[in-house]
Amino acid sequence: MYNSNTGLCTLGSFLKSGEFGIALAPNSTEGDLFALSSCDTRDGFSWVTSGSLSACIMIPNFKTNYFGARKFCLDLGAHLYVSRSIEGFYLLPNHTNYIIGLTDIASEGTFVWEDSGTEITEDLTKLLFRPGEPNNAKGEHCVVVRPNKKDNFANDFNCKKDKLNFACQRPIN
């Protein structure tokens, strides 16, 4: 059941797409059984789980550049999607490019996570990026991922010019 006072779904609740984006759980006619979580599902966010991983995610239904995406997420009390493991990116729907919260805007070649300001590990960098990436071609400082159940699916891109899909992640209470 949806509690309009808290904006949270409780055990036995159903999800449906909202005006801000699509529900991320598998599709069905009436919605999908929702497990108890601390995900604030207002504004189109969904509690997404796979194995032991989970996140409170929203995929807006429009494309923008990194700065527009970041502002949109921040205005909702969220940040661009982050994951400290390859498996965490599999929570996003496959075969679509998503702007994530990882950039080297502050210092070329030092990619940091938007939610914490910490640097990405060398091991995750090797797993995440395609061979030859990140390459900073034409001033690329932001990161896009295309989850497809394979390693090496990230690329750097131009933060201002390129308009892409993105994912917002709301902190879990």
NORFEN-V200818 format. One record per helix or strand. SS is the DSSP state (2 for helix, 1 for strand). FROM is the first residue (numbers start at 1). TO is the last residue. Records with the same first field share a line. If there is no record, write none. Layout:
# NORFEN-V200818
SS: FROM-TO ; FROM-TO
This chain:
# NORFEN-V200818
1: 2-3 ; 8-9 ; 13-14 ; 18-18 ; 21-22 ; 33-34 ; 40-40 ; 46-50 ; 53-60 ; 64-64 ; 78-80 ; 98-103 ; 112-113 ; 119-119 ; 129-129 ; 142-145 ; 154-157 ; 164-170
2: 42-44 ; 66-75 ; 86-89 ; 122-128
